[in-house]
Amino acid sequence: MTPNSQYHNNLPRFVADEFVEGNFLGLPGESENPDVVVLQVPYELTTSYGQGTIDGPSSCIEASGQVELFDPILADDLPAGYNIYTAPSWDGEGNSLDQQLSNIAAYLAKWQTGDVFPLILGGEHGMLPAVMKSLTNHPAVNVDFGRLNLVQIDAHADLRQELDGEPFSHACSANRAMEFGLKHLYQIGIRAYSKEEYSRIISDDKITTFFAAEILRNTTNWQQMLSQLRAIEGPIYLTIDIDGLDGGIVPATGTPVPGGLSFWQAVEIIEAVFSAPNARVIGMDINEIVPQKDTPLTQFTAAMLATKGIVYHINNRITGKW
C-alpha cells in the first residue's frame, strides 16, 4: 500500500491515463474543483536586457511533457489522485502597462479561493504586483497583507524605486510588492543590487536577504537560512525568478547572473517553505524564462521546479498538514 492509497479511497482518483498536449505534465485535469491550477501569464513589457519571456509559460508547459511523473516523496505517479488543471492562458489584453497588470490580477483572482493551489508561469517578474493584488480576497490574506510572507528566489533584489523612469519595471517588483504592507520579505540567492537597494535591505526590518555569496560559500549559513525559512509563521507566497539559479543550469533568462543556486539547492528551499510547521504556502510562480529551442535546459529546469512545488503541496494535503 502506498502512503496515500488509504486517503484516496475517499476521493475521485485522477490518473495519467492519457497525455494531453498543452497541459502541464500532459495531465488530463478538469476545471471543476481542481486541487492545483496551472496559470500561464505571458506578460512582457519592461524587460531591460534579454527578451523572450513572453514565451516562457508555453515553453515551460511544452518542456513539462518530458518530466517524469513519479516522485519518491509521494511514492506515486502524478497526479497521485489529485486534479491538476491547466487553465487557458491569460489573453494578454490591455493597451497600457496599468491595464495589463489590472487584467492579470483579475485573471488570477478567481482562483485565489484557498481551495485550489495556484501555480503561475510567467512572463517577466514585473507581474508580481498583479499577483499580490490578486491575493487581496484570498481567505489567508482577507485584505490584510500584514499576514502574508513573501519568499523570493532571485539573482536581483528587485527593490528599486524605478528603472528608466518606470516604477513597475521588473527591477522594482519586490518593492511594489512590499507596498501592499507585507508581513515580511525573504530574499534568497541575491547577488545583483544597487547601492539604493543595499541600503534598503540593511535598514528595513521587514526584509531578510540571504545573499548568494554568504549562503553558497558557508554551510553553516546555508543551514541557518533553511532554519529561518522553516520558522516562518502564517501564509507564504513563493515567487521564483529563474535567474536565481546558476546560469550553467538556466542559460536562457531575461537578465542572467553567474554564481547562483544549484537545482537541488532550489529544491531544498522549496521543501523548507512547504514544510514550515506553522506556515502554509498559498501559491507560487516561476518567471523570467526565455525559451531556446536548441538549449531547452532553462524551461526544463523551470518545469521540474514547478513540479516539485506541486509535489510538496500534494504531500501536505496527503499528510493532513493542510
N, C-alpha and C positions, 0 to 999 in steps of 0.2 A: 504493500500500500504506500503510495506517495504521500508526502506530508500534507498535501492539500486535498486528497481524494475524499475524505470524510466531509470536509467543508463544502465541497462541490456537490455532494449528494442532495443538497437543498437548493441548488441553483440550476438554471438552464445552462448547459455546458456548451461553450463556444470552442470550436476546434479549427485547426488549419486544414480543412478538408479540400480546399481549392485555393489556387493562387489568383488574387485579384489585382490585375495591372492597375497602377495608380494609387493603390492603398499602401499605407505604411506596413512594411514587412510582408506585403501581399496578403494581409489578413482580411477575411470577409466579415467586417464588423457591421453593426446595424445602428441606425441613427436614433432608435428608440432606447432610452435608458442605457447609454453607454457607461462603462466603468472608466474608460480612458478615451479622450477625444484628441486626435491629432489635427492641429490647425495650422494652415500654411499662410504666411503673411509675406508675400513678395514685394516688400517695401524698400525702395532705394531712391532717396532724394538728396542726401547730404554727404555721400562718400567723398573723402578728401584725397584719396590716393588711388588704390585699385578699385575697379568697378566690376560688377557682375553679381553682386549679392542678391539682385532681384531674382536670379535663377537658383538661388540657394535652396529654397524649400523643395522645388520639384526635383532637383538633383539629389537631395537627401532621401526623398521618397524612392527615387529610382535605385539608389545605392542600397537602400534598406532591403530590397528584394534579394540581396546576396548575403544578408546577415543570418546566421544560424538561429533557429527558433528555440533550441534547447538552452536552458540556463541552469547550472547546478544549484543555484540559490533556490529555485522553485522545484528542482528535480522533475521538471516537466517541460514540454514544449509550450511556447507562447501560442495562443493567448491564455493557456492554462485555465481554460474555462471562463475567462472574462471577455467582455465585449469591448474590443479596441476598435473604435470607429474613426475612419479618416474622413473628415468633413470636407465639403467643397472649399476651395481656396478663396481667400479674400479677393474681391474683384478688382482692387486697385483704383476704385473710383475716387475722385476728388481733384479739383482744379488747382489746389494750393496745398502746401505742407500742412497747414492747420486743418483743412478739410480731410486730408488723407489720415492724419492722426486721429481725428474725431471718428472717422468711418472705421478705422481699425479697432478703436475702443468699443464701438457698437457691435462690430463683428464678433469680438471676443466675449463681450459682457454676457451674452445669452448663455454662455457655457460656464459662467462663474457662479454656479449654484451651490457648490460644496458637495454635490452628489457625484460629480464627474471630475476626473483629473485631467486638466488641460496641458497638453504638450505642444508648445508653439514653435514652429520652424520659421525663422526669418531668412532673408531680409537683413537689412542693416540694423545695428544696435540702437539707432535713433528711434526705433519703435517703442523703446522701453517706457517712456511717459504714457503712451497709449495703453500699454499693458497694465500699468499702475492704475490708470483711470478706470479700466475695465473691472478692476477688483473692488471698486467702491462699495458695491452692494453684496459682495461675497459674504456669507454668514460669518466667516472668521475675521473679517475686517469690519463690516457693518458701519461704514462711513468713518470709522476711527482708525486711521493709518498708524496711529501711535501703538497699535498692537503688532504691526507687521515688521518682520525682519527680512531684509533683502540680502541674499548671498550672491556675490558676483565673482565669477571666474573670468579673468580678463588680463590681457597684457597692459592695457591702458587704464588709468584711473577714471577717465570719463567724468571728471569733476570741473571742467572748465565752465566759466560763465557764458562764453560764446566762442565760436571759431569762425573766423572770416565774417564776423557780423551776424552769424546765425546762432541764436540761443538754443535751438532744437537740433543742433548738429549731433551726430553720433558721438562726438567727443565731449558732449555735455549731458549724456543720457543719465548717468548716475546722479549728477547734480539736480537735474529736473525731477528725478525720482525722489530725491531727498526732500524736495519742496512739498511733497504730499504729507510730510510730517512723520516719516517712518520711525519706528522704534529704534532700529539700528541697521547699519550697513556694514557687511563683512566683505572685504575685497581680497581675492586670492590670486597670486601669480603676477601681481602688478610689477612692471619693470619699465614703463614709459610714462612720464608725467612731467608737467611743467612746475616751475617754482611756485606758481599760484596754487596748483593742486597739492603740492607737498605741504605748503603752509596750512591748507585746509585740513589735510589728513592729520597732521600732528597737533592741531588745535581743537578739532571737533570731537567731543567725547562720544558722539553717536556714530563715529566711523572707526572701524578697526581694519587696518590694512596689513595684510601679510605679503610683504614684498618678496618677489621671486628669489632675489639674492640671499635673503635671510632664511627662507624655509627650505630651499633646494640645496643649500650647502651645509646644512646643520641638521642632523637627525633629531636632536632634542627639540629644536624649533618646530620642526615638522610635526612631531608628536604633540607638542603643546598646542599647535594650531588645531589639530584634529580634536583634541580635548575641548577646546573652546567652542568648536562647532557643535560638538555633541552636547554641550551645556546650554545651547540656545533654548529659550523658552518661548512658546507661542507660535503663531503661524509663520511659515517661511515661504518666500518665493525665491526660486533659484534661477538666475539668469547666467547663461554661458555664452560668452563671446569666444568663438572657436580659436581666436588668436591667443587665448590664454594658454593653449598648448604650444609645445615647441614647434618651430617651423619645419623641422625634419619630419614631423607627423602630419602637419597641416600646412603644406606649402602654398595652398591657394586660399587666401583670405584677404579681406579689404586692406588691412594695414599690418602686415606681418612683422613680428619682432622676435629675434632669437632669444634663447635662454628660458623657455617656458616649461610647463608641466609635461610629464610623460602621460601616455594614455592611462596607465594604471594608477598614477597619482591622481589624475582627474576622477577616475572611478572611486578611489578611496575617499575623496572629498564628497562625492555624491552619496556614497554609503554613509559617511559620517552624518550628513544633514538628515538623511532619511531615517537614521537610527537614533537620532536625538530623542531621549525618552520623554521629554516634556515639550516636544515641538511636533508640528505637522507641516509637511511640505504641501502647499495648496496648488502648486503649479510650477512649471519650468519652461524655459525657452532655450533654444540654441540658434545662434545667428552668426552673421558675417562669413558665411560660406560662399566662396567664389568657385563654382564648379569648373573643373578641367577634364575634358574627355580623355586626354592622353595620360593624365595622372589623377585618377579618381580617389586618391587616398584621403583627401580632405573631407569630401562628402561621405565617404565610407566611415571614417572616424566619427563624424558627427552622427551618422545613423546608429553606430554602435553605442555612443554615449546616450543618445535618446532612448535606445532600447534598454540600457542599464537603468535609466530613470524609471521606465515603465516597470521593469522587473522589481525594483525596490518598492515601488508603490504597491504593486500587486502582492508582494510578500508581506507588506504591512497590513494589507486587507486580510490576507490568509491568517496571519498570526493574531489578528484582532487588535493591532496597535491603533488602527483607525478603520 
